[in-house]
Amino acid sequence: MRFFGTIIPKRQLIRMATPNPNCVRFQMDDHEPILADSFRNSIEVRKADPPREWSGVTQPIFDKHMGVRSLMLGKDFVSACWDKAPDDAEQEDLGASLQELILQGDLQKAWLECFETLETPEETASDQVEEEILRVIDEKVRPNLQLDGGDVEYRGFENGIVKLRLVGACIGCPSSTATLRFSIKNLLTFLIDEVEDVEQVWDDADVEVSENWTG
């Protein structure tokens, strides 16, 4: 006797261009989350970061794909940035490596360990104004940036100035200045009276950007 069951197609990782020519956004073709819904912001791992407990998964990716300088995992996507614009073969090769790790669950496990051990700024509000700033960022800013393979870290609010750090595909992107100066700044100053300006914050590892943004 033969039994015929439904053949479940293998999930595929598809790639999408971003405004940053050095970065590519990957997502599963079924659009299902990679991380749990509880994860609000993305987790970025850079080749320049010191080795950590979870490097057993991420470091081989950097070793195999020599031009890749950073990986960022969001709830339903992975963005990868190279030192220079990758060709189709480089993108496909990395996509195959990431797909295997995602389907095995290894990438998610590594990122959870990363989240638990990495010293990332905590996005907490100390008053009602900051609560509103974080709400606007979560609801109106972050989703749009993530669609382009990027994200934003909130670094504080002082004297009317919101401090933000762009991450992922937003670092070194030709349109990042316009994104901060016009889109994010205009949105926050329009919706929140206490906000007067937006200032970009840079980490030491953000060496890809040659000029600081000034508002």
Phi and psi restraints in degrees (value plus and minus 20) as a CYANA .aco file:
   2 ARG   PHI    -133.5   -93.5
   2 ARG   PSI     120.9   160.9
   3 PHE   PHI    -132.8   -92.8
   3 PHE   PSI     112.7   152.7
   4 PHE   PHI    -131.4   -91.4
   4 PHE   PSI      97.4   137.4
   5 GLY   PHI    -128.5   -88.5
   5 GLY   PSI     151.2   191.2
   6 THR   PHI     -94.9   -54.9
   6 THR   PSI     110.7   150.7
   7 ILE   PHI    -105.6   -65.6
   7 ILE   PSI      96.7   136.7
   8 ILE   PHI    -109.2   -69.2
   8 ILE   PSI      97.5   137.5
   9 PRO   PHI     -86.0   -46.0
   9 PRO   PSI     126.2   166.2
  10 LYS   PHI     -91.1   -51.1
  10 LYS   PSI     114.5   154.5
  11 ARG   PHI     -83.6   -43.6
  11 ARG   PSI     120.3   160.3
  12 GLN   PHI    -138.0   -98.0
  12 GLN   PSI     123.4   163.4
  13 LEU   PHI    -113.7   -73.7
  13 LEU   PSI     101.9   141.9
  14 ILE   PHI    -127.7   -87.7
  14 ILE   PSI     131.8   171.8
  15 ARG   PHI    -131.3   -91.3
  15 ARG   PSI     129.1   169.1
  16 MET   PHI    -155.8  -115.8
  16 MET   PSI     121.2   161.2
  17 ALA   PHI     -91.2   -51.2
  17 ALA   PSI     134.0   174.0
  18 THR   PHI    -143.9  -103.9
  18 THR   PSI     146.8   186.8
  19 PRO   PHI     -81.9   -41.9
  19 PRO   PSI     -38.8     1.2
  20 ASN   PHI    -111.6   -71.6
  20 ASN   PSI      95.3   135.3
  21 PRO   PHI     -84.0   -44.0
  21 PRO   PSI     -36.8     3.2
  22 ASN   PHI    -110.8   -70.8
  22 ASN   PSI     -21.9    18.1
  23 CYS   PHI    -147.3  -107.3
  23 CYS   PSI     129.1   169.1
  24 VAL   PHI    -151.5  -111.5
  24 VAL   PSI     122.8   162.8
  25 ARG   PHI    -124.3   -84.3
  25 ARG   PSI     110.1   150.1
  26 PHE   PHI    -133.9   -93.9
  26 PHE   PSI     120.6   160.6
  27 GLN   PHI    -167.7  -127.7
  27 GLN   PSI     136.6   176.6
  28 MET   PHI     -91.2   -51.2
  28 MET   PSI     125.0   165.0
  29 ASP   PHI     -87.6   -47.6
  29 ASP   PSI     -38.1     1.9
  30 ASP   PHI    -111.9   -71.9
  30 ASP   PSI     -19.5    20.5
  31 HIS   PHI      41.3    81.3
  31 HIS   PSI      -2.9    37.1
  32 GLU   PHI     -96.1   -56.1
  32 GLU   PSI     129.0   169.0
  33 PRO   PHI     -81.3   -41.3
  33 PRO   PSI     127.2   167.2
  34 ILE   PHI    -113.9   -73.9
  34 ILE   PSI     -60.2   -20.2
  35 LEU   PHI    -124.0   -84.0
  35 LEU   PSI     147.6   187.6
  36 ALA   PHI     -85.5   -45.5
  36 ALA   PSI     133.2   173.2
  37 ASP   PHI     -81.3   -41.3
  37 ASP   PSI     -39.3     0.7
  38 SER   PHI     -91.4   -51.4
  38 SER   PSI     -34.5     5.5
  39 PHE   PHI    -100.7   -60.7
  39 PHE   PSI      97.9   137.9
  40 ARG   PHI    -108.1   -68.1
  40 ARG   PSI     -77.0   -37.0
  41 ASN   PHI    -123.3   -83.3
  41 ASN   PSI     146.8   186.8
  42 SER   PHI    -102.6   -62.6
  42 SER   PSI     144.6   184.6
  43 ILE   PHI    -138.4   -98.4
  43 ILE   PSI     102.3   142.3
  44 GLU   PHI    -127.5   -87.5
  44 GLU   PSI     115.5   155.5
  45 VAL   PHI    -142.4  -102.4
  45 VAL   PSI     108.3   148.3
  46 ARG   PHI    -132.2   -92.2
  46 ARG   PSI     127.5   167.5
  47 LYS   PHI     -78.6   -38.6
  47 LYS   PSI     -51.1   -11.1
  48 ALA   PHI     -98.1   -58.1
  48 ALA   PSI     -29.8    10.2
  49 ASP   PHI     -86.1   -46.1
  49 ASP   PSI     128.7   168.7
  50 PRO   PHI     -86.9   -46.9
  50 PRO   PSI     132.6   172.6
  51 PRO   PHI     -77.7   -37.7
  51 PRO   PSI     121.8   161.8
  52 ARG   PHI    -150.2  -110.2
  52 ARG   PSI    -197.8  -157.8
  53 GLU   PHI     -80.8   -40.8
  53 GLU   PSI     -54.4   -14.4
  54 TRP   PHI    -108.7   -68.7
  54 TRP   PSI     -15.1    24.9
  55 SER   PHI     -88.2   -48.2
  55 SER   PSI     -33.6     6.4
  56 GLY   PHI     -81.2   -41.2
  56 GLY   PSI     -43.9    -3.9
  57 VAL   PHI    -117.2   -77.2
  57 VAL   PSI     -64.8   -24.8
  58 THR   PHI     -98.3   -58.3
  58 THR   PSI     -57.1   -17.1
  59 GLN   PHI     -82.3   -42.3
  59 GLN   PSI     -61.3   -21.3
  60 PRO   PHI     -79.4   -39.4
  60 PRO   PSI     -49.5    -9.5
  61 ILE   PHI     -85.6   -45.6
  61 ILE   PSI     -66.6   -26.6
  62 PHE   PHI     -85.5   -45.5
  62 PHE   PSI     -54.7   -14.7
  63 ASP   PHI     -89.0   -49.0
  63 ASP   PSI     -60.5   -20.5
  64 LYS   PHI     -96.1   -56.1
  64 LYS   PSI     -60.4   -20.4
  65 HIS   PHI    -127.4   -87.4
  65 HIS   PSI      63.9   103.9
  66 MET   PHI     -78.8   -38.8
  66 MET   PSI     -52.3   -12.3
  67 GLY   PHI    -102.3   -62.3
  67 GLY   PSI     -28.1    11.9
  68 VAL   PHI     -96.2   -56.2
  68 VAL   PSI     106.1   146.1
  69 ARG   PHI    -125.4   -85.4
  69 ARG   PSI     -40.5    -0.5
  70 SER   PHI    -178.4  -138.4
  70 SER   PSI     132.6   172.6
  71 LEU   PHI    -149.3  -109.3
  71 LEU   PSI     119.8   159.8
  72 MET   PHI    -153.3  -113.3
  72 MET   PSI     106.0   146.0
  73 LEU   PHI    -125.9   -85.9
  73 LEU   PSI     100.8   140.8
  74 GLY   PHI    -123.1   -83.1
  74 GLY   PSI    -195.5  -155.5
  75 LYS   PHI     -80.1   -40.1
  75 LYS   PSI     -57.0   -17.0
  76 ASP   PHI    -154.2  -114.2
  76 ASP   PSI       2.6    42.6
  77 PHE   PHI    -176.2  -136.2
  77 PHE   PSI     144.0   184.0
  78 VAL   PHI    -149.0  -109.0
  78 VAL   PSI     110.8   150.8
  79 SER   PHI    -132.7   -92.7
  79 SER   PSI     121.2   161.2
  80 ALA   PHI    -146.0  -106.0
  80 ALA   PSI     117.3   157.3
  81 CYS   PHI    -142.2  -102.2
  81 CYS   PSI     116.1   156.1
  82 TRP   PHI    -124.5   -84.5
  82 TRP   PSI     147.0   187.0
  83 ASP   PHI     -86.7   -46.7
  83 ASP   PSI     -49.8    -9.8
  84 LYS   PHI    -165.0  -125.0
  84 LYS   PSI     146.0   186.0
  85 ALA   PHI     -75.3   -35.3
  85 ALA   PSI     102.9   142.9
  86 PRO   PHI     -99.2   -59.2
  86 PRO   PSI     129.4   169.4
  87 ASP   PHI    -106.3   -66.3
  87 ASP   PSI     156.9   196.9
  88 ASP   PHI     -80.6   -40.6
  88 ASP   PSI     -59.7   -19.7
  89 ALA   PHI     -83.5   -43.5
  89 ALA   PSI     -61.8   -21.8
  90 GLU   PHI     -84.9   -44.9
  90 GLU   PSI     -60.6   -20.6
  91 GLN   PHI     -85.6   -45.6
  91 GLN   PSI     -64.6   -24.6
  92 GLU   PHI     -85.5   -45.5
  92 GLU   PSI     -59.5   -19.5
  93 ASP   PHI     -83.8   -43.8
  93 ASP   PSI     -66.5   -26.5
  94 LEU   PHI     -85.7   -45.7
  94 LEU   PSI     -61.4   -21.4
  95 GLY   PHI     -77.6   -37.6
  95 GLY   PSI     -59.9   -19.9
  96 ALA   PHI     -84.9   -44.9
  96 ALA   PSI     -60.8   -20.8
  97 SER   PHI     -85.2   -45.2
  97 SER   PSI     -64.1   -24.1
  98 LEU   PHI     -86.7   -46.7
  98 LEU   PSI     -60.4   -20.4
  99 GLN   PHI     -80.9   -40.9
  99 GLN   PSI     -63.5   -23.5
 100 GLU   PHI     -81.6   -41.6
 100 GLU   PSI     -63.3   -23.3
 101 LEU   PHI     -87.1   -47.1
 101 LEU   PSI     -57.6   -17.6
 102 ILE   PHI     -88.1   -48.1
 102 ILE   PSI     -65.9   -25.9
 103 LEU   PHI     -85.0   -45.0
 103 LEU   PSI     -50.2   -10.2
 104 GLN   PHI    -102.2   -62.2
 104 GLN   PSI     -35.0     5.0
 105 GLY   PHI      65.8   105.8
 105 GLY   PSI     -19.9    20.1
 106 ASP   PHI     -89.4   -49.4
 106 ASP   PSI     -58.5   -18.5
 107 LEU   PHI     -86.5   -46.5
 107 LEU   PSI     -63.0   -23.0
 108 GLN   PHI     -82.6   -42.6
 108 GLN   PSI     -61.7   -21.7
 109 LYS   PHI     -81.8   -41.8
 109 LYS   PSI     -63.5   -23.5
 110 ALA   PHI     -83.7   -43.7
 110 ALA   PSI     -59.8   -19.8
 111 TRP   PHI     -90.4   -50.4
 111 TRP   PSI     -54.1   -14.1
 112 LEU   PHI     -85.5   -45.5
 112 LEU   PSI     -60.8   -20.8
 113 GLU   PHI     -85.0   -45.0
 113 GLU   PSI     -58.2   -18.2
 114 CYS   PHI     -81.7   -41.7
 114 CYS   PSI     -65.2   -25.2
 115 PHE   PHI     -81.2   -41.2
 115 PHE   PSI     -56.1   -16.1
 116 GLU   PHI     -96.0   -56.0
 116 GLU   PSI     -47.0    -7.0
 117 THR   PHI    -129.5   -89.5
 117 THR   PSI     -42.9    -2.9
 118 LEU   PHI     -95.1   -55.1
 118 LEU   PSI     118.4   158.4
 119 GLU   PHI    -105.1   -65.1
 119 GLU   PSI      70.3   110.3
 120 THR   PHI    -127.0   -87.0
 120 THR   PSI     124.3   164.3
 121 PRO   PHI     -80.4   -40.4
 121 PRO   PSI     114.1   154.1
 122 GLU   PHI    -105.6   -65.6
 122 GLU   PSI     108.9   148.9
 123 GLU   PHI    -111.2   -71.2
 123 GLU   PSI      67.5   107.5
 124 THR   PHI    -143.7  -103.7
 124 THR   PSI     131.9   171.9
 125 ALA   PHI    -124.4   -84.4
 125 ALA   PSI     117.6   157.6
 126 SER   PHI    -120.6   -80.6
 126 SER   PSI     -32.1     7.9
 127 ASP   PHI    -173.8  -133.8
 127 ASP   PSI    -198.0  -158.0
 128 GLN   PHI     -87.1   -47.1
 128 GLN   PSI     -54.3   -14.3
 129 VAL   PHI     -84.5   -44.5
 129 VAL   PSI     -65.6   -25.6
 130 GLU   PHI     -85.5   -45.5
 130 GLU   PSI     -55.2   -15.2
 131 GLU   PHI     -80.1   -40.1
 131 GLU   PSI     -60.6   -20.6
 132 GLU   PHI     -90.3   -50.3
 132 GLU   PSI     -58.2   -18.2
 133 ILE   PHI     -80.5   -40.5
 133 ILE   PSI     -67.8   -27.8
 134 LEU   PHI     -84.4   -44.4
 134 LEU   PSI     -56.0   -16.0
 135 ARG   PHI     -84.3   -44.3
 135 ARG   PSI     -65.0   -25.0
 136 VAL   PHI     -84.5   -44.5
 136 VAL   PSI     -62.1   -22.1
 137 ILE   PHI     -80.9   -40.9
 137 ILE   PSI     -66.8   -26.8
 138 ASP   PHI     -86.1   -46.1
 138 ASP   PSI     -60.4   -20.4
 139 GLU   PHI    -109.8   -69.8
 139 GLU   PSI     -50.6   -10.6
 140 LYS   PHI    -140.6  -100.6
 140 LYS   PSI     -44.9    -4.9
 141 VAL   PHI    -118.0   -78.0
 141 VAL   PSI     -76.0   -36.0
 142 ARG   PHI     -77.8   -37.8
 142 ARG   PSI     -65.0   -25.0
 143 PRO   PHI     -78.0   -38.0
 143 PRO   PSI     -59.7   -19.7
 144 ASN   PHI     -89.2   -49.2
 144 ASN   PSI     -60.7   -20.7
 145 LEU   PHI     -85.8   -45.8
 145 LEU   PSI     -59.2   -19.2
 146 GLN   PHI     -86.7   -46.7
 146 GLN   PSI     -50.4   -10.4
 147 LEU   PHI     -82.5   -42.5
 147 LEU   PSI     -45.5    -5.5
 148 ASP   PHI    -121.3   -81.3
 148 ASP   PSI      -5.0    35.0
 149 GLY   PHI      61.1   101.1
 149 GLY   PSI      -6.0    34.0
 150 GLY   PHI    -139.3   -99.3
 150 GLY   PSI    -192.4  -152.4
 151 ASP   PHI    -187.5  -147.5
 151 ASP   PSI    -198.3  -158.3
 152 VAL   PHI    -160.8  -120.8
 152 VAL   PSI     123.1   163.1
 153 GLU   PHI    -130.4   -90.4
 153 GLU   PSI     110.2   150.2
 154 TYR   PHI    -102.2   -62.2
 154 TYR   PSI     105.3   145.3
 155 ARG   PHI    -136.4   -96.4
 155 ARG   PSI     -10.1    29.9
 156 GLY   PHI     106.9   146.9
 156 GLY   PSI     149.1   189.1
 157 PHE   PHI    -158.5  -118.5
 157 PHE   PSI     102.3   142.3
 158 GLU   PHI    -170.3  -130.3
 158 GLU   PSI     111.9   151.9
 159 ASN   PHI      32.5    72.5
 159 ASN   PSI      21.7    61.7
 160 GLY   PHI      61.7   101.7
 160 GLY   PSI     -18.4    21.6
 161 ILE   PHI    -131.2   -91.2
 161 ILE   PSI     106.4   146.4
 162 VAL   PHI    -111.0   -71.0
 162 VAL   PSI     107.0   147.0
 163 LYS   PHI    -123.2   -83.2
 163 LYS   PSI     105.9   145.9
 164 LEU   PHI    -153.1  -113.1
 164 LEU   PSI     128.4   168.4
 165 ARG   PHI    -139.0   -99.0
 165 ARG   PSI     105.1   145.1
 166 LEU   PHI    -101.7   -61.7
 166 LEU   PSI     122.9   162.9
 167 VAL   PHI    -153.8  -113.8
 167 VAL   PSI     152.5   192.5
 168 GLY   PHI      45.7    85.7
 168 GLY   PSI    -156.6  -116.6
 169 ALA   PHI     -87.0   -47.0
 169 ALA   PSI     -31.8     8.2
 170 CYS   PHI     -94.4   -54.4
 170 CYS   PSI     -43.9    -3.9
 171 ILE   PHI     -93.0   -53.0
 171 ILE   PSI     102.6   142.6
 172 GLY   PHI      58.7    98.7
 172 GLY   PSI     -15.6    24.4
 173 CYS   PHI     -92.0   -52.0
 173 CYS   PSI     115.4   155.4
 174 PRO   PHI     -79.3   -39.3
 174 PRO   PSI     -45.8    -5.8
 175 SER   PHI    -117.9   -77.9
 175 SER   PSI     -12.6    27.4
 176 SER   PHI     -85.8   -45.8
 176 SER   PSI     -55.5   -15.5
 177 THR   PHI     -82.1   -42.1
 177 THR   PSI     -66.4   -26.4
 178 ALA   PHI     -84.6   -44.6
 178 ALA   PSI     -57.3   -17.3
 179 THR   PHI     -80.2   -40.2
 179 THR   PSI     -66.5   -26.5
 180 LEU   PHI     -93.8   -53.8
 180 LEU   PSI     -70.2   -30.2
 181 ARG   PHI     -88.1   -48.1
 181 ARG   PSI     -56.0   -16.0
 182 PHE   PHI    -128.3   -88.3
 182 PHE   PSI     -81.4   -41.4
 183 SER   PHI     -82.5   -42.5
 183 SER   PSI     -78.8   -38.8
 184 ILE   PHI     -91.9   -51.9
 184 ILE   PSI     -67.0   -27.0
 185 LYS   PHI     -80.8   -40.8
 185 LYS   PSI     -68.2   -28.2
 186 ASN   PHI     -82.0   -42.0
 186 ASN   PSI     -58.5   -18.5
 187 LEU   PHI     -86.2   -46.2
 187 LEU   PSI     -68.6   -28.6
 188 LEU   PHI     -87.4   -47.4
 188 LEU   PSI     -61.5   -21.5
 189 THR   PHI     -90.1   -50.1
 189 THR   PSI     -48.4    -8.4
 190 PHE   PHI     -95.2   -55.2
 190 PHE   PSI     -59.4   -19.4
 191 LEU   PHI    -108.6   -68.6
 191 LEU   PSI     -45.0    -5.0
 192 ILE   PHI    -146.8  -106.8
 192 ILE   PSI      93.2   133.2
 193 ASP   PHI     -80.2   -40.2
 193 ASP   PSI     -53.3   -13.3
 194 GLU   PHI     -93.5   -53.5
 194 GLU   PSI     -37.4     2.6
 195 VAL   PHI    -105.1   -65.1
 195 VAL   PSI     105.1   145.1
 196 GLU   PHI    -128.2   -88.2
 196 GLU   PSI     -47.9    -7.9
 197 ASP   PHI    -179.5  -139.5
 197 ASP   PSI     147.9   187.9
 198 VAL   PHI    -146.9  -106.9
 198 VAL   PSI     112.6   152.6
 199 GLU   PHI    -140.8  -100.8
 199 GLU   PSI     113.3   153.3
 200 GLN   PHI    -105.0   -65.0
 200 GLN   PSI     114.7   154.7
 201 VAL   PHI    -126.8   -86.8
 201 VAL   PSI     118.6   158.6
 202 TRP   PHI    -136.5   -96.5
 202 TRP   PSI     118.3   158.3
 203 ASP   PHI    -111.8   -71.8
 203 ASP   PSI     140.4   180.4
 204 ASP   PHI     -78.3   -38.3
 204 ASP   PSI     -52.4   -12.4
 205 ALA   PHI     -99.1   -59.1
 205 ALA   PSI     -26.6    13.4
 206 ASP   PHI    -101.6   -61.6
 206 ASP   PSI      34.1    74.1
 207 VAL   PHI     -98.6   -58.6
 207 VAL   PSI     -30.5     9.5
 208 GLU   PHI     -89.5   -49.5
 208 GLU   PSI     -42.8    -2.8
 209 VAL   PHI    -109.7   -69.7
 209 VAL   PSI     104.2   144.2
 210 SER   PHI    -107.6   -67.6
 210 SER   PSI     -44.4    -4.4
 211 GLU   PHI    -150.7  -110.7
 211 GLU   PSI     114.4   154.4
 212 ASN   PHI     -90.4   -50.4
 212 ASN   PSI     124.4   164.4
 213 TRP   PHI     -99.8   -59.8
 213 TRP   PSI     117.0   157.0
 214 THR   PHI    -146.6  -106.6
 214 THR   PSI     114.4   154.4
